[in-house]
Structure formats: C-alpha cells, structure tokens
Amino acid sequence: MVLSGDCPDDVEDGILTARELAKLDLSYLNLVVLSACQTRLGEISTDGVMGLQRGFKKVGAHSLMMSL
C-alpha cells in the first residue's frame, strides 16, 4: 500500500486522469454520472473549459450529469 507520493506504474491510484480517459472508447455509453464535488469544473483555455466533462465527450459518451 502506498500512503504518500507517487504510485508505481503498475498500481492503480484510483484517480482518473485525462491521459487514462483518452485511451478509452466510451461511445457505447448513453449517460456518464460524475458525482464528486465540483466535477463540472475545469481549466479555462482558448479552446473552452478543459476538464473531465470534455474528456468524456471526446471519447464518445453521449450525455453527462455533473455537479458543481
């Protein structure tokens, strides 16, 4: 068990990143529910808001339900 610091590459840390999300094909999903606090937030760039919601849409999820 890793208590602090980085996890080894072969151990799942429980945190979904945009890099991990980009490797998935979620076009079969009709609805994704992000139920943690502030899941709708993201960094604002010239391309819009970059966050989990955009990542899920890019990999094919049809609809999202998120919280602020």
PDB file with one MODEL, atoms N, CA, C and O in Angstrom:
MODEL        1
ATOM      1  N   MET A   1       0.839  -1.176   0.000  1.00  0.00           N
ATOM      2  CA  MET A   1       0.000   0.000   0.000  1.00  0.00           C
ATOM      3  C   MET A   1       0.888   1.245   0.000  1.00  0.00           C
ATOM      4  O   MET A   1       1.838   1.342   0.777  1.00  0.00           O
ATOM      5  N   VAL A   2       0.572   2.180  -0.868  1.00  0.00           N
ATOM      6  CA  VAL A   2       1.314   3.439  -0.948  1.00  0.00           C
ATOM      7  C   VAL A   2       0.539   4.487  -0.175  1.00  0.00           C
ATOM      8  O   VAL A   2      -0.617   4.769  -0.492  1.00  0.00           O
ATOM      9  N   LEU A   3       1.168   5.069   0.838  1.00  0.00           N
ATOM     10  CA  LEU A   3       0.480   6.047   1.667  1.00  0.00           C
ATOM     11  C   LEU A   3       0.692   7.467   1.200  1.00  0.00           C
ATOM     12  O   LEU A   3      -0.190   8.307   1.381  1.00  0.00           O
ATOM     13  N   SER A   4       1.818   7.761   0.611  1.00  0.00           N
ATOM     14  CA  SER A   4       2.067   9.107   0.120  1.00  0.00           C
ATOM     15  C   SER A   4       3.002   9.046  -1.073  1.00  0.00           C
ATOM     16  O   SER A   4       3.705   8.055  -1.270  1.00  0.00           O
ATOM     17  N   GLY A   5       3.009  10.109  -1.869  1.00  0.00           N
ATOM     18  CA  GLY A   5       3.880  10.136  -3.038  1.00  0.00           C
ATOM     19  C   GLY A   5       3.244   9.450  -4.222  1.00  0.00           C
ATOM     20  O   GLY A   5       2.050   9.148  -4.214  1.00  0.00           O
ATOM     21  N   ASP A   6       4.039   9.208  -5.230  1.00  0.00           N
ATOM     22  CA  ASP A   6       3.551   8.606  -6.460  1.00  0.00           C
ATOM     23  C   ASP A   6       3.437   7.098  -6.333  1.00  0.00           C
ATOM     24  O   ASP A   6       4.228   6.454  -5.643  1.00  0.00           O
ATOM     25  N   CYS A   7       2.431   6.542  -7.016  1.00  0.00           N
ATOM     26  CA  CYS A   7       2.270   5.096  -7.087  1.00  0.00           C
ATOM     27  C   CYS A   7       3.164   4.554  -8.193  1.00  0.00           C
ATOM     28  O   CYS A   7       3.415   5.248  -9.178  1.00  0.00           O
ATOM     29  N   PRO A   8       3.641   3.340  -8.046  1.00  0.00           N
ATOM     30  CA  PRO A   8       4.365   2.704  -9.150  1.00  0.00           C
ATOM     31  C   PRO A   8       3.453   2.605 -10.374  1.00  0.00           C
ATOM     32  O   PRO A   8       2.230   2.605 -10.230  1.00  0.00           O
ATOM     33  N   ASP A   9       4.026   2.522 -11.563  1.00  0.00           N
ATOM     34  CA  ASP A   9       3.249   2.500 -12.809  1.00  0.00           C
ATOM     35  C   ASP A   9       2.249   1.358 -12.880  1.00  0.00           C
ATOM     36  O   ASP A   9       1.204   1.501 -13.515  1.00  0.00           O
ATOM     37  N   ASP A  10       2.540   0.229 -12.248  1.00  0.00           N
ATOM     38  CA  ASP A  10       1.663  -0.926 -12.354  1.00  0.00           C
ATOM     39  C   ASP A  10       0.598  -0.977 -11.265  1.00  0.00           C
ATOM     40  O   ASP A  10      -0.108  -1.979 -11.147  1.00  0.00           O
ATOM     41  N   VAL A  11       0.467   0.081 -10.469  1.00  0.00           N
ATOM     42  CA  VAL A  11      -0.515   0.126  -9.387  1.00  0.00           C
ATOM     43  C   VAL A  11      -1.531   1.222  -9.686  1.00  0.00           C
ATOM     44  O   VAL A  11      -1.159   2.359  -9.977  1.00  0.00           O
ATOM     45  N   GLU A  12      -2.815   0.875  -9.613  1.00  0.00           N
ATOM     46  CA  GLU A  12      -3.881   1.850  -9.831  1.00  0.00           C
ATOM     47  C   GLU A  12      -4.000   2.744  -8.612  1.00  0.00           C
ATOM     48  O   GLU A  12      -4.100   2.257  -7.486  1.00  0.00           O
ATOM     49  N   ASP A  13      -3.989   4.066  -8.834  1.00  0.00           N
ATOM     50  CA  ASP A  13      -4.059   5.006  -7.723  1.00  0.00           C
ATOM     51  C   ASP A  13      -5.484   5.475  -7.430  1.00  0.00           C
ATOM     52  O   ASP A  13      -5.700   6.198  -6.457  1.00  0.00           O
ATOM     53  N   GLY A  14      -6.458   5.080  -8.250  1.00  0.00           N
ATOM     54  CA  GLY A  14      -7.843   5.447  -8.012  1.00  0.00           C
ATOM     55  C   GLY A  14      -8.224   6.815  -8.550  1.00  0.00           C
ATOM     56  O   GLY A  14      -9.357   7.258  -8.357  1.00  0.00           O
ATOM     57  N   ILE A  15      -7.300   7.495  -9.225  1.00  0.00           N
ATOM     58  CA  ILE A  15      -7.576   8.818  -9.773  1.00  0.00           C
ATOM     59  C   ILE A  15      -7.591   8.706 -11.292  1.00  0.00           C
ATOM     60  O   ILE A  15      -6.603   8.303 -11.904  1.00  0.00           O
ATOM     61  N   LEU A  16      -8.722   9.066 -11.894  1.00  0.00           N
ATOM     62  CA  LEU A  16      -8.849   9.024 -13.342  1.00  0.00           C
ATOM     63  C   LEU A  16      -8.284  10.310 -13.932  1.00  0.00           C
ATOM     64  O   LEU A  16      -8.714  11.406 -13.573  1.00  0.00           O
ATOM     65  N   THR A  17      -7.335  10.174 -14.822  1.00  0.00           N
ATOM     66  CA  THR A  17      -6.722  11.338 -15.454  1.00  0.00           C
ATOM     67  C   THR A  17      -7.197  11.450 -16.901  1.00  0.00           C
ATOM     68  O   THR A  17      -7.732  10.495 -17.464  1.00  0.00           O
ATOM     69  N   ALA A  18      -6.996  12.620 -17.493  1.00  0.00           N
ATOM     70  CA  ALA A  18      -7.357  12.819 -18.892  1.00  0.00           C
ATOM     71  C   ALA A  18      -6.560  11.873 -19.780  1.00  0.00           C
ATOM     72  O   ALA A  18      -7.081  11.380 -20.780  1.00  0.00           O
ATOM     73  N   ARG A  19      -5.318  11.617 -19.432  1.00  0.00           N
ATOM     74  CA  ARG A  19      -4.484  10.694 -20.214  1.00  0.00           C
ATOM     75  C   ARG A  19      -5.076   9.282 -20.203  1.00  0.00           C
ATOM     76  O   ARG A  19      -5.127   8.626 -21.244  1.00  0.00           O
ATOM     77  N   GLU A  20      -5.520   8.812 -19.041  1.00  0.00           N
ATOM     78  CA  GLU A  20      -6.141   7.483 -18.951  1.00  0.00           C
ATOM     79  C   GLU A  20      -7.473   7.463 -19.692  1.00  0.00           C
ATOM     80  O   GLU A  20      -7.799   6.486 -20.367  1.00  0.00           O
ATOM     81  N   LEU A  21      -8.225   8.523 -19.567  1.00  0.00           N
ATOM     82  CA  LEU A  21      -9.525   8.625 -20.213  1.00  0.00           C
ATOM     83  C   LEU A  21      -9.393   8.602 -21.734  1.00  0.00           C
ATOM     84  O   LEU A  21     -10.220   7.997 -22.416  1.00  0.00           O
ATOM     85  N   ALA A  22      -8.373   9.247 -22.266  1.00  0.00           N
ATOM     86  CA  ALA A  22      -8.172   9.330 -23.710  1.00  0.00           C
ATOM     87  C   ALA A  22      -7.932   7.968 -24.353  1.00  0.00           C
ATOM     88  O   ALA A  22      -8.105   7.824 -25.564  1.00  0.00           O
ATOM     89  N   LYS A  23      -7.541   6.978 -23.574  1.00  0.00           N
ATOM     90  CA  LYS A  23      -7.274   5.635 -24.102  1.00  0.00           C
ATOM     91  C   LYS A  23      -8.538   4.789 -24.236  1.00  0.00           C
ATOM     92  O   LYS A  23      -8.483   3.676 -24.760  1.00  0.00           O
ATOM     93  N   LEU A  24      -9.674   5.303 -23.769  1.00  0.00           N
ATOM     94  CA  LEU A  24     -10.911   4.532 -23.736  1.00  0.00           C
ATOM     95  C   LEU A  24     -11.819   4.845 -24.918  1.00  0.00           C
ATOM     96  O   LEU A  24     -11.738   5.925 -25.504  1.00  0.00           O
ATOM     97  N   ASP A  25     -12.682   3.895 -25.265  1.00  0.00           N
ATOM     98  CA  ASP A  25     -13.761   4.121 -26.226  1.00  0.00           C
ATOM     99  C   ASP A  25     -15.063   3.996 -25.455  1.00  0.00           C
ATOM    100  O   ASP A  25     -15.460   2.893 -25.080  1.00  0.00           O
ATOM    101  N   LEU A  26     -15.726   5.111 -25.216  1.00  0.00           N
ATOM    102  CA  LEU A  26     -16.967   5.102 -24.441  1.00  0.00           C
ATOM    103  C   LEU A  26     -18.172   5.450 -25.302  1.00  0.00           C
ATOM    104  O   LEU A  26     -19.183   5.925 -24.786  1.00  0.00           O
ATOM    105  N   SER A  27     -18.078   5.220 -26.595  1.00  0.00           N
ATOM    106  CA  SER A  27     -19.165   5.571 -27.498  1.00  0.00           C
ATOM    107  C   SER A  27     -20.431   4.754 -27.235  1.00  0.00           C
ATOM    108  O   SER A  27     -21.506   5.122 -27.709  1.00  0.00           O
ATOM    109  N   TYR A  28     -20.326   3.682 -26.509  1.00  0.00           N
ATOM    110  CA  TYR A  28     -21.479   2.843 -26.180  1.00  0.00           C
ATOM    111  C   TYR A  28     -22.241   3.359 -24.961  1.00  0.00           C
ATOM    112  O   TYR A  28     -23.323   2.858 -24.657  1.00  0.00           O
ATOM    113  N   LEU A  29     -21.695   4.350 -24.260  1.00  0.00           N
ATOM    114  CA  LEU A  29     -22.360   4.868 -23.056  1.00  0.00           C
ATOM    115  C   LEU A  29     -23.380   5.934 -23.404  1.00  0.00           C
ATOM    116  O   LEU A  29     -23.080   6.877 -24.136  1.00  0.00           O
ATOM    117  N   ASN A  30     -24.580   5.783 -22.880  1.00  0.00           N
ATOM    118  CA  ASN A  30     -25.610   6.800 -23.069  1.00  0.00           C
ATOM    119  C   ASN A  30     -25.517   7.894 -22.013  1.00  0.00           C
ATOM    120  O   ASN A  30     -25.841   9.049 -22.292  1.00  0.00           O
ATOM    121  N   LEU A  31     -25.078   7.547 -20.802  1.00  0.00           N
ATOM    122  CA  LEU A  31     -25.039   8.524 -19.718  1.00  0.00           C
ATOM    123  C   LEU A  31     -23.854   8.237 -18.804  1.00  0.00           C
ATOM    124  O   LEU A  31     -23.642   7.100 -18.382  1.00  0.00           O
ATOM    125  N   VAL A  32     -23.081   9.285 -18.502  1.00  0.00           N
ATOM    126  CA  VAL A  32     -21.997   9.227 -17.528  1.00  0.00           C
ATOM    127  C   VAL A  32     -22.392  10.150 -16.390  1.00  0.00           C
ATOM    128  O   VAL A  32     -22.756  11.302 -16.627  1.00  0.00           O
ATOM    129  N   VAL A  33     -22.324   9.660 -15.154  1.00  0.00           N
ATOM    130  CA  VAL A  33     -22.639  10.473 -13.979  1.00  0.00           C
ATOM    131  C   VAL A  33     -21.347  10.699 -13.207  1.00  0.00           C
ATOM    132  O   VAL A  33     -20.718   9.746 -12.745  1.00  0.00           O
ATOM    133  N   LEU A  34     -20.952  11.962 -13.067  1.00  0.00           N
ATOM    134  CA  LEU A  34     -19.785  12.341 -12.281  1.00  0.00           C
ATOM    135  C   LEU A  34     -20.320  12.919 -10.981  1.00  0.00           C
ATOM    136  O   LEU A  34     -20.860  14.025 -10.970  1.00  0.00           O
ATOM    137  N   SER A  35     -20.177  12.184  -9.889  1.00  0.00           N
ATOM    138  CA  SER A  35     -20.872  12.560  -8.658  1.00  0.00           C
ATOM    139  C   SER A  35     -19.966  13.080  -7.545  1.00  0.00           C
ATOM    140  O   SER A  35     -20.406  13.180  -6.400  1.00  0.00           O
ATOM    141  N   ALA A  36     -18.738  13.406  -7.846  1.00  0.00           N
ATOM    142  CA  ALA A  36     -17.864  14.011  -6.837  1.00  0.00           C
ATOM    143  C   ALA A  36     -18.081  15.526  -6.840  1.00  0.00           C
ATOM    144  O   ALA A  36     -18.643  16.072  -7.789  1.00  0.00           O
ATOM    145  N   CYS A  37     -17.644  16.187  -5.801  1.00  0.00           N
ATOM    146  CA  CYS A  37     -17.789  17.638  -5.716  1.00  0.00           C
ATOM    147  C   CYS A  37     -17.052  18.321  -6.855  1.00  0.00           C
ATOM    148  O   CYS A  37     -15.915  17.969  -7.169  1.00  0.00           O
ATOM    149  N   GLN A  38     -17.684  19.273  -7.457  1.00  0.00           N
ATOM    150  CA  GLN A  38     -17.095  20.143  -8.475  1.00  0.00           C
ATOM    151  C   GLN A  38     -16.579  19.404  -9.705  1.00  0.00           C
ATOM    152  O   GLN A  38     -15.582  19.819 -10.297  1.00  0.00           O
ATOM    153  N   THR A  39     -17.237  18.320 -10.097  1.00  0.00           N
ATOM    154  CA  THR A  39     -16.794  17.568 -11.274  1.00  0.00           C
ATOM    155  C   THR A  39     -17.010  18.346 -12.561  1.00  0.00           C
ATOM    156  O   THR A  39     -16.427  18.011 -13.592  1.00  0.00           O
ATOM    157  N   ARG A  40     -17.829  19.366 -12.513  1.00  0.00           N
ATOM    158  CA  ARG A  40     -18.106  20.155 -13.716  1.00  0.00           C
ATOM    159  C   ARG A  40     -17.025  21.212 -13.965  1.00  0.00           C
ATOM    160  O   ARG A  40     -16.978  21.798 -15.047  1.00  0.00           O
ATOM    161  N   LEU A  41     -16.175  21.458 -13.000  1.00  0.00           N
ATOM    162  CA  LEU A  41     -15.155  22.492 -13.132  1.00  0.00           C
ATOM    163  C   LEU A  41     -13.997  22.021 -14.000  1.00  0.00           C
ATOM    164  O   LEU A  41     -13.812  20.823 -14.213  1.00  0.00           O
ATOM    165  N   GLY A  42     -13.228  22.966 -14.493  1.00  0.00           N
ATOM    166  CA  GLY A  42     -12.051  22.663 -15.288  1.00  0.00           C
ATOM    167  C   GLY A  42     -11.277  23.927 -15.549  1.00  0.00           C
ATOM    168  O   GLY A  42     -11.697  25.018 -15.162  1.00  0.00           O
ATOM    169  N   GLU A  43     -10.145  23.782 -16.207  1.00  0.00           N
ATOM    170  CA  GLU A  43      -9.319  24.933 -16.542  1.00  0.00           C
ATOM    171  C   GLU A  43      -9.854  25.597 -17.807  1.00  0.00           C
ATOM    172  O   GLU A  43     -10.216  24.913 -18.764  1.00  0.00           O
ATOM    173  N   ILE A  44      -9.903  26.917 -17.812  1.00  0.00           N
ATOM    174  CA  ILE A  44     -10.381  27.659 -18.968  1.00  0.00           C
ATOM    175  C   ILE A  44      -9.201  27.943 -19.890  1.00  0.00           C
ATOM    176  O   ILE A  44      -8.170  28.464 -19.464  1.00  0.00           O
ATOM    177  N   SER A  45      -9.374  27.589 -21.163  1.00  0.00           N
ATOM    178  CA  SER A  45      -8.327  27.849 -22.156  1.00  0.00           C
ATOM    179  C   SER A  45      -8.976  28.511 -23.368  1.00  0.00           C
ATOM    180  O   SER A  45     -10.178  28.774 -23.369  1.00  0.00           O
ATOM    181  N   THR A  46      -8.185  28.776 -24.386  1.00  0.00           N
ATOM    182  CA  THR A  46      -8.732  29.364 -25.607  1.00  0.00           C
ATOM    183  C   THR A  46      -9.669  28.401 -26.328  1.00  0.00           C
ATOM    184  O   THR A  46     -10.464  28.824 -27.167  1.00  0.00           O
ATOM    185  N   ASP A  47      -9.584  27.110 -26.011  1.00  0.00           N
ATOM    186  CA  ASP A  47     -10.460  26.101 -26.606  1.00  0.00           C
ATOM    187  C   ASP A  47     -11.712  25.849 -25.780  1.00  0.00           C
ATOM    188  O   ASP A  47     -12.534  25.015 -26.159  1.00  0.00           O
ATOM    189  N   GLY A  48     -11.877  26.539 -24.671  1.00  0.00           N
ATOM    190  CA  GLY A  48     -13.028  26.331 -23.793  1.00  0.00           C
ATOM    191  C   GLY A  48     -12.587  25.759 -22.465  1.00  0.00           C
ATOM    192  O   GLY A  48     -11.425  25.885 -22.078  1.00  0.00           O
ATOM    193  N   VAL A  49     -13.516  25.130 -21.769  1.00  0.00           N
ATOM    194  CA  VAL A  49     -13.220  24.551 -20.465  1.00  0.00           C
ATOM    195  C   VAL A  49     -12.666  23.147 -20.655  1.00  0.00           C
ATOM    196  O   VAL A  49     -13.291  22.299 -21.292  1.00  0.00           O
ATOM    197  N   MET A  50     -11.473  22.912 -20.088  1.00  0.00           N
ATOM    198  CA  MET A  50     -10.839  21.606 -20.173  1.00  0.00           C
ATOM    199  C   MET A  50     -10.989  20.911 -18.827  1.00  0.00           C
ATOM    200  O   MET A  50     -10.462  21.384 -17.820  1.00  0.00           O
ATOM    201  N   GLY A  51     -11.691  19.812 -18.805  1.00  0.00           N
ATOM    202  CA  GLY A  51     -11.895  19.071 -17.573  1.00  0.00           C
ATOM    203  C   GLY A  51     -12.399  17.677 -17.896  1.00  0.00           C
ATOM    204  O   GLY A  51     -12.397  17.257 -19.053  1.00  0.00           O
ATOM    205  N   LEU A  52     -12.830  16.965 -16.869  1.00  0.00           N
ATOM    206  CA  LEU A  52     -13.323  15.603 -17.084  1.00  0.00           C
ATOM    207  C   LEU A  52     -14.507  15.566 -18.038  1.00  0.00           C
ATOM    208  O   LEU A  52     -14.623  14.649 -18.851  1.00  0.00           O
ATOM    209  N   GLN A  53     -15.396  16.569 -17.943  1.00  0.00           N
ATOM    210  CA  GLN A  53     -16.566  16.561 -18.807  1.00  0.00           C
ATOM    211  C   GLN A  53     -16.172  16.577 -20.282  1.00  0.00           C
ATOM    212  O   GLN A  53     -16.767  15.866 -21.092  1.00  0.00           O
ATOM    213  N   ARG A  54     -15.188  17.372 -20.629  1.00  0.00           N
ATOM    214  CA  ARG A  54     -14.732  17.432 -22.020  1.00  0.00           C
ATOM    215  C   ARG A  54     -14.046  16.127 -22.421  1.00  0.00           C
ATOM    216  O   ARG A  54     -14.212  15.654 -23.545  1.00  0.00           O
ATOM    217  N   GLY A  55     -13.288  15.556 -21.513  1.00  0.00           N
ATOM    218  CA  GLY A  55     -12.637  14.279 -21.788  1.00  0.00           C
ATOM    219  C   GLY A  55     -13.634  13.178 -22.089  1.00  0.00           C
ATOM    220  O   GLY A  55     -13.437  12.398 -23.021  1.00  0.00           O
ATOM    221  N   PHE A  56     -14.704  13.106 -21.306  1.00  0.00           N
ATOM    222  CA  PHE A  56     -15.723  12.082 -21.543  1.00  0.00           C
ATOM    223  C   PHE A  56     -16.433  12.294 -22.873  1.00  0.00           C
ATOM    224  O   PHE A  56     -16.745  11.327 -23.569  1.00  0.00           O
ATOM    225  N   LYS A  57     -16.689  13.541 -23.231  1.00  0.00           N
ATOM    226  CA  LYS A  57     -17.336  13.813 -24.517  1.00  0.00           C
ATOM    227  C   LYS A  57     -16.411  13.444 -25.675  1.00  0.00           C
ATOM    228  O   LYS A  57     -16.872  12.931 -26.695  1.00  0.00           O
ATOM    229  N   LYS A  58     -15.120  13.698 -25.527  1.00  0.00           N
ATOM    230  CA  LYS A  58     -14.166  13.391 -26.602  1.00  0.00           C
ATOM    231  C   LYS A  58     -14.044  11.891 -26.859  1.00  0.00           C
ATOM    232  O   LYS A  58     -13.768  11.485 -27.988  1.00  0.00           O
ATOM    233  N   VAL A  59     -14.243  11.061 -25.835  1.00  0.00           N
ATOM    234  CA  VAL A  59     -14.121   9.612 -26.029  1.00  0.00           C
ATOM    235  C   VAL A  59     -15.464   8.961 -26.322  1.00  0.00           C
ATOM    236  O   VAL A  59     -15.572   7.735 -26.335  1.00  0.00           O
ATOM    237  N   GLY A  60     -16.501   9.785 -26.559  1.00  0.00           N
ATOM    238  CA  GLY A  60     -17.738   9.243 -27.097  1.00  0.00           C
ATOM    239  C   GLY A  60     -18.943   9.164 -26.192  1.00  0.00           C
ATOM    240  O   GLY A  60     -20.011   8.764 -26.655  1.00  0.00           O
ATOM    241  N   ALA A  61     -18.832   9.525 -24.919  1.00  0.00           N
ATOM    242  CA  ALA A  61     -20.006   9.473 -24.038  1.00  0.00           C
ATOM    243  C   ALA A  61     -21.075  10.422 -24.581  1.00  0.00           C
ATOM    244  O   ALA A  61     -20.766  11.557 -24.945  1.00  0.00           O
ATOM    245  N   HIS A  62     -22.317   9.972 -24.639  1.00  0.00           N
ATOM    246  CA  HIS A  62     -23.389  10.762 -25.247  1.00  0.00           C
ATOM    247  C   HIS A  62     -23.905  11.873 -24.338  1.00  0.00           C
ATOM    248  O   HIS A  62     -24.105  12.998 -24.796  1.00  0.00           O
ATOM    249  N   SER A  63     -24.123  11.579 -23.071  1.00  0.00           N
ATOM    250  CA  SER A  63     -24.662  12.568 -22.139  1.00  0.00           C
ATOM    251  C   SER A  63     -23.923  12.482 -20.818  1.00  0.00           C
ATOM    252  O   SER A  63     -23.450  11.414 -20.430  1.00  0.00           O
ATOM    253  N   LEU A  64     -23.821  13.622 -20.119  1.00  0.00           N
ATOM    254  CA  LEU A  64     -23.162  13.666 -18.829  1.00  0.00           C
ATOM    255  C   LEU A  64     -24.037  14.378 -17.804  1.00  0.00           C
ATOM    256  O   LEU A  64     -24.742  15.332 -18.132  1.00  0.00           O
ATOM    257  N   MET A  65     -23.986  13.904 -16.559  1.00  0.00           N
ATOM    258  CA  MET A  65     -24.625  14.559 -15.445  1.00  0.00           C
ATOM    259  C   MET A  65     -23.506  14.849 -14.442  1.00  0.00           C
ATOM    260  O   MET A  65     -22.809  13.937 -13.998  1.00  0.00           O
ATOM    261  N   MET A  66     -23.341  16.142 -14.088  1.00  0.00           N
ATOM    262  CA  MET A  66     -22.224  16.547 -13.234  1.00  0.00           C
ATOM    263  C   MET A  66     -22.719  17.467 -12.123  1.00  0.00           C
ATOM    264  O   MET A  66     -23.840  17.973 -12.169  1.00  0.00           O
ATOM    265  N   SER A  67     -21.872  17.669 -11.135  1.00  0.00           N
ATOM    266  CA  SER A  67     -22.219  18.553 -10.027  1.00  0.00           C
ATOM    267  C   SER A  67     -21.260  19.727  -9.961  1.00  0.00           C
ATOM    268  O   SER A  67     -20.121  19.643 -10.419  1.00  0.00           O
ATOM    269  N   LEU A  68     -21.733  20.816  -9.390  1.00  0.00           N
ATOM    270  CA  LEU A  68     -20.878  21.963  -9.111  1.00  0.00           C
ATOM    271  C   LEU A  68     -20.547  21.952  -7.653  1.00  0.00           C
ATOM    272  O   LEU A  68     -19.830  22.832  -7.176  1.00  0.00           O
TER     273      LEU A  68
ENDMDL
END
